[in-house]
Amino acid sequence: MALVAIAAGAACSPPPTAAGGPECDPAPYDDAIAAVTAHGVIGLGPYGEAPVSADSIQLSGNEIEHVRGRNATAAIVMHFSGDSWSGAQVAGLKSEFDHLGISVVAQSDAQADPAKQFSDIETAVAARPDVIVSIPSLDPAALAPAYRKAVSAGIKLVFMENPARSFQPGPDYVSVVATDNYGAGVVNAHQMAKALCGRGSVGVLFHAAQVPTNELRERGFVETIERDYPDIDIVGRKGLLGPNWNVEAGSAVNAWVTKHPDLGGVWCWFDAPCEGAIDAARSSVRDRLVVNSIDLGTNVAVDMARGAFVSGIAAAQPYWQGIVEARLAGYALIGKAAPPFVEVPALPVDRHNLTEAWKTVYRTEPPADVQKALGAY
């Protein structure tokens, strides 16, 4: 999707002293963000498939009864947990599984360790569920043989975000349900440009594991900055492997701040590294650093609510993704044809819509810390 480049010098003063809002006309940037969201989802599937809207994944009353009559079982195999995204995914899955009468017989957390996730998949296969829902993003190639064991055992696979390497929709898996990761990066780029008034320097934190979905997030951000904002320079790029995302990110940002004292912003492909970037900004007594992220985590939401460093978030909708994944498992159980790639749009979030965005993303009220910060600042 092509967007018109925005003139960097349009009625713009220097970046603000905090993330509370730029001292320039925000309309061109808001228009650019609105153009992305109006278009719907823009990212393509792993094999170039046009995305199917998550709204279209539905089961009729008769189909739900058919699924319930199967007395089916499922396993959930996560890459890591403890973050807002993973927790919401699992919550959405379990809620819809319960609605469909599907029992969860195994659930695991690989703690960002591909070797552990390989073992977790094998353990899930041994439990003989009818369906496994999993995310192979730690290492799609290394994990593929473990997922192949599930296919050989006749277990249906529904993937979060991306498939295992060389797996094909139909014979190998039911479907992939993903955030519009490229679109999220595009939204974040316009949010960053808005916070910087279209000029300045930024550092990019990306996932060193070269996971397709995270690469799409980075591409969406970088390509949009380079195409639409010629007066914003990307002066640093650092790949992180985890699991200590905030520590790794903090180290990178400290190095950038030393090398580039006028650094204007830091972009993170998900919220946990941004926590480290915020810590680095505080420790260096920086009050002019913009930290923007994909994924709406609690800590970045609190920072945004305070009007501190986080000015813009492109929020994935993991609870909704979990519901759609569970429904696609239902498709497989009753032999209903499933689209190979389903995409959920990213939701632009700023301080003004933070409360409603949280409710949309997590189907619950914002945490007390977020509400308190919104009321106090």
C-alpha positions in Angstrom: 0.0 0.0 0.0 1.5 3.3 -1.1 1.0 6.4 1.0 1.8 9.9 0.1 5.1 11.2 1.6 4.6 13.9 4.2 6.7 17.0 4.0 8.9 17.0 7.0 9.1 20.7 7.4 5.3 21.4 7.5 4.6 23.7 10.4 6.8 21.7 12.8 8.9 22.7 15.8 11.5 20.5 17.5 10.4 17.3 19.2 8.5 17.5 22.5 10.1 17.1 25.8 8.1 14.0 26.4 5.7 11.7 24.6 2.7 13.8 25.4 2.3 15.2 21.9 4.3 17.1 19.2 4.4 20.9 18.9 3.4 20.7 15.3 0.3 20.0 13.2 -0.6 16.4 13.8 -3.2 16.2 11.0 -0.9 14.9 8.2 0.3 12.1 10.5 -3.2 11.3 11.7 -4.4 11.2 8.1 -1.7 8.7 7.2 -2.6 6.4 10.1 -6.2 6.7 9.2 -5.4 5.7 5.6 -3.8 2.5 6.8 -6.6 1.5 9.1 -9.3 2.3 6.5 -7.6 0.0 4.1 -8.0 -2.9 6.5 -5.3 -5.5 6.6 -2.4 -5.1 4.1 0.1 -7.8 4.8 0.2 -11.0 2.7 0.4 -14.6 4.0 3.6 -16.7 4.2 3.1 -17.9 0.6 1.8 -14.6 -0.8 -1.8 -15.4 0.1 -4.3 -12.6 0.2 -5.5 -12.3 3.8 -9.0 -13.3 4.9 -10.6 -11.1 7.5 -10.9 -12.6 11.0 -14.5 -11.4 11.1 -15.4 -14.0 8.4 -14.4 -17.0 10.6 -17.7 -18.1 12.0 -19.5 -21.3 13.0 -23.2 -21.6 12.7 -25.3 -23.0 15.6 -25.5 -26.4 13.9 -21.8 -26.4 13.3 -21.1 -25.6 16.9 -23.2 -28.5 18.0 -21.4 -30.7 15.6 -18.0 -29.6 17.1 -19.3 -30.2 20.6 -20.4 -33.7 19.7 -16.9 -34.6 18.9 -15.8 -34.3 22.5 -12.5 -33.1 21.1 -9.2 -32.2 22.9 -6.6 -29.6 22.2 -3.0 -28.7 23.2 -1.6 -25.1 23.4 2.2 -24.9 22.9 3.5 -21.4 23.4 7.0 -19.9 22.7 7.0 -18.0 26.0 4.4 -16.6 28.4 4.2 -14.0 31.1 3.6 -11.2 28.7 0.3 -9.6 27.9 0.2 -10.9 24.3 0.7 -14.5 25.2 -1.7 -14.3 28.1 -4.4 -12.9 25.9 -3.9 -15.4 23.2 -4.3 -18.3 25.6 -7.3 -16.6 27.3 -9.0 -16.2 23.9 -8.3 -19.8 23.0 -9.6 -21.2 26.2 -12.7 -19.1 26.2 -13.7 -20.3 22.7 -12.6 -23.9 23.3 -14.9 -23.9 26.3 -17.7 -22.6 24.1 -17.0 -25.3 21.5 -16.8 -28.1 24.0 -13.1 -28.7 23.3 -11.0 -29.7 26.3 -7.4 -28.5 26.7 -5.3 -31.5 27.7 -1.9 -29.9 27.5 -0.4 -26.4 27.8 3.2 -25.3 27.8 5.6 -22.4 27.9 9.0 -22.7 26.2 10.5 -19.8 28.0 11.9 -18.5 24.7 14.0 -21.6 24.3 13.6 -23.4 20.9 15.0 -26.7 22.3 12.4 -26.6 25.1 9.6 -25.9 22.7 10.7 -28.8 20.5 10.4 -31.0 23.6 7.1 -29.4 24.5 5.6 -30.2 21.1 6.7 -33.8 21.4 5.0 -33.9 24.9 1.9 -32.5 23.4 1.9 -35.0 20.6 2.2 -37.8 23.2 -1.0 -36.5 24.8 -2.8 -37.4 21.5 -5.0 -34.2 21.2 -7.2 -33.7 18.2 -5.7 -30.3 17.6 -2.5 -28.4 18.5 -2.5 -24.6 18.4 1.1 -23.3 18.5 3.5 -20.5 17.5 6.7 -21.6 15.9 8.3 -18.2 15.8 11.4 -19.0 17.9 12.8 -21.0 15.1 10.4 -22.1 12.3 13.0 -24.4 10.7 14.4 -26.1 13.8 10.9 -26.7 15.2 9.5 -28.1 11.9 10.5 -31.8 12.6 8.6 -31.7 15.9 5.5 -30.3 14.2 5.9 -33.0 11.5 5.4 -35.6 14.2 2.0 -34.0 15.0 1.0 -34.2 11.3 2.2 -37.9 11.1 0.0 -38.6 14.2 -3.0 -37.2 12.5 -3.2 -34.1 14.8 -4.6 -30.9 13.2 -2.3 -27.9 13.5 -3.4 -24.3 13.7 -0.5 -21.8 13.8 -0.3 -18.5 15.4 1.5 -15.8 13.3 3.5 -18.1 10.9 3.8 -21.7 9.9 6.7 -24.0 10.5 9.3 -24.0 7.7 8.2 -25.7 4.5 4.7 -26.6 5.9 1.9 -26.2 3.4 -1.7 -25.3 4.2 -4.1 -28.2 3.8 -1.9 -31.3 4.0 0.2 -29.9 6.9 -1.8 -27.4 8.8 -5.3 -25.9 8.9 -4.6 -22.2 8.8 -2.3 -19.4 10.1 -3.9 -16.6 12.2 -1.7 -13.5 12.3 -1.6 -9.9 13.2 -1.3 -7.6 10.2 2.4 -7.4 11.2 3.5 -5.3 8.2 0.6 -3.0 8.7 1.5 -2.6 12.4 4.9 -1.5 11.4 3.5 1.0 9.0 1.2 2.4 11.7 4.1 2.6 14.2 6.2 4.5 11.6 3.6 7.2 11.2 3.2 7.4 15.0 6.9 7.9 15.4 7.0 10.5 12.7 4.1 12.3 14.5 6.0 12.3 17.8 9.2 13.6 16.1 7.4 16.1 13.8 8.8 14.4 10.8 12.5 14.9 11.6 15.2 13.4 13.8 17.1 10.2 14.4 15.8 6.8 15.6 17.2 3.4 16.6 15.5 0.1 15.6 15.4 -2.9 17.9 14.5 -6.1 16.0 14.3 -9.8 16.6 17.6 -11.4 15.7 16.0 -14.8 15.2 14.8 -13.7 11.8 11.2 -14.8 12.4 9.0 -14.0 9.4 6.3 -12.2 11.3 8.8 -10.0 13.3 10.7 -9.3 10.1 7.4 -8.0 8.6 7.0 -5.7 11.6 10.4 -4.3 11.1 10.0 -4.0 7.3 6.7 -2.1 7.7 8.4 0.4 10.0 11.7 0.8 8.2 10.2 1.0 4.7 7.6 3.6 5.7 10.2 5.8 7.5 12.6 5.6 4.5 9.8 6.2 1.9 7.6 8.8 3.6 10.0 10.6 6.0 13.3 11.6 4.4 14.3 13.8 7.4 14.1 10.9 9.8 17.4 8.9 9.9 17.7 5.4 11.2 21.1 5.7 13.0 21.2 2.3 14.7 19.8 -1.2 14.4 20.2 -4.0 17.0 19.0 -7.5 16.9 17.9 -9.1 20.2 17.5 -12.8 21.0 16.0 -12.8 24.5 14.8 -14.0 26.8 16.1 -11.0 28.8 14.6 -8.5 26.3 14.6 -5.5 28.5 18.3 -6.0 29.6 19.4 -6.4 26.0 17.4 -3.5 24.8 18.6 -1.2 27.6 22.2 -2.0 26.7 21.6 -1.2 23.0 19.8 2.1 23.8 22.5 3.2 26.3 25.1 2.7 23.5 23.0 4.6 21.0 22.5 7.5 23.4 26.2 7.7 24.0 27.0 7.7 20.3 24.1 9.8 19.2 23.3 12.4 22.0 20.4 13.8 19.9 18.7 10.4 19.4 15.0 11.2 19.0 13.3 7.8 19.1 13.6 4.1 19.6 11.3 1.5 17.9 10.7 -2.0 19.3 9.0 -4.9 17.5 7.2 -5.8 20.7 6.7 -4.2 24.1 9.2 -6.1 26.3 12.3 -4.5 24.7 10.6 -1.1 24.9 10.6 -1.5 28.7 14.4 -1.7 28.5 14.5 1.3 26.3 12.4 3.3 28.8 14.8 2.2 31.6 17.8 3.4 29.5 16.1 6.7 28.8 15.4 7.3 32.5 18.9 6.2 33.6 20.5 8.6 31.1 18.2 11.4 32.3 16.7 11.7 28.9 13.3 13.4 28.7 13.2 13.8 24.9 13.3 10.2 23.8 10.2 8.7 22.0 9.8 5.0 22.5 7.2 3.4 20.3 6.1 -0.3 20.1 4.0 -2.9 18.6 1.8 -4.8 21.1 -0.1 -3.2 24.0 1.7 -4.4 27.2 0.9 -3.2 30.7 4.2 -1.4 31.3 4.3 0.5 28.1 0.6 1.4 28.6 1.4 2.8 32.1 4.3 4.8 30.5 1.9 6.1 27.8 -0.7 7.0 30.4 1.9 9.0 32.3 2.7 11.0 29.1 6.3 9.9 29.5 8.2 8.2 26.7 5.7 6.0 24.8 3.6 8.1 22.4 2.3 5.5 20.0 1.5 1.8 20.0 0.3 -0.4 17.1 -1.6 -3.0 19.1 -2.1 -6.6 18.1 -5.4 -8.1 19.1 -4.3 -11.4 20.6 -7.5 -12.3 22.5 -9.4 -12.0 19.2 -6.7 -14.1 17.5 -7.2 -16.8 20.1 -10.9 -16.9 19.4 -10.4 -17.2 15.7 -7.7 -19.9 16.1 -10.1 -22.0 18.3 -12.9 -21.6 15.7 -10.5 -22.8 12.9 -9.8 -25.8 15.1 -13.5 -26.3 15.0 -13.5 -26.0 11.2 -10.9 -28.8 11.1 -12.9 -31.1 13.4 -16.0 -31.0 11.3 -14.3 -30.9 7.9 -15.2 -27.3 7.1 -12.9 -25.7 4.5 -10.6 -23.2 6.1 -8.8 -20.3 4.5 -5.0 -20.7 4.6 -4.3 -17.3 6.1 -6.4 -15.1 8.4 -5.3 -11.7 9.5 -6.3 -9.4 12.3 -5.7 -5.6 11.9 -3.4 -3.7 14.2 -5.1 -1.0 16.4 -3.4 2.4 16.6 -3.2 3.5 20.2 -2.3 6.8 21.8 -3.0 8.3 25.2 -6.4 9.6 24.1 -7.8 6.2 23.1 -5.8 4.0 25.5 -8.7 3.0 27.7 -11.0 2.0 24.9 -8.1 0.3 23.0 -7.3 -1.8 26.1 -10.9 -2.9 26.3 -10.9 -3.9 22.7 -7.6 -5.8 22.8 -8.1 -7.6 26.1 -11.9 -7.6 26.6 -11.4 -6.2 30.1 -10.9 -2.9 31.9 -7.3 -1.5 31.9 -5.2 -2.5 35.0 -5.4 -0.2 38.0 -1.9 1.1 37.3 -3.0 2.3 33.9 -6.2 3.9 35.1 -4.3 5.6 38.0 -1.7 7.0 35.6 -4.4 8.3 33.3 -6.1 10.1 36.1 -2.9 11.5 37.6 -1.3 13.1 34.5 
